[in-house]
Amino acid sequence: MIPDFYDPQNFDRGLVLDALNLMACGHQIRVFSSSAYGISLDGMSIAPVFGFLLHYGYIRPLKPACDEVFALSYGLTRKGYEFWQEGMRWWCRLSIVQKVKVRLFGRV
């Protein structure tokens, strides 16, 4: 079953929404190593949700540029873009208290 923002799945909705927001603006995930410190998006470590995004097909590997020898890049897929839009609709329906809970605990 593919998760959505309304299901009580166990994923950090706040971090996923932050990552998808950045990716929808054109930023890419950079993977420099297999450690958690080597997976970043615009300087933010997103290792806790990288596997989730990859597993459900929300991100995909991009062709490396000629100057990128040691890093892999990942971009947003159409499915990921639609998931981001769903997440934004979900986020707009939350109250202030619920938004704080999402930021602190990853879910409502």
Secondary structure, 3 states (H helix, E strand, C coil): CCCCCCCCCCCCHHHHHHHHHHHHCCCCEEECCCCHHHEEECCEECHHHHHHHHHCCCEEECCCCCCCCCCEEEEECHHHHHHHHHHHHHHHHCCHHHHHHHHHHCCC
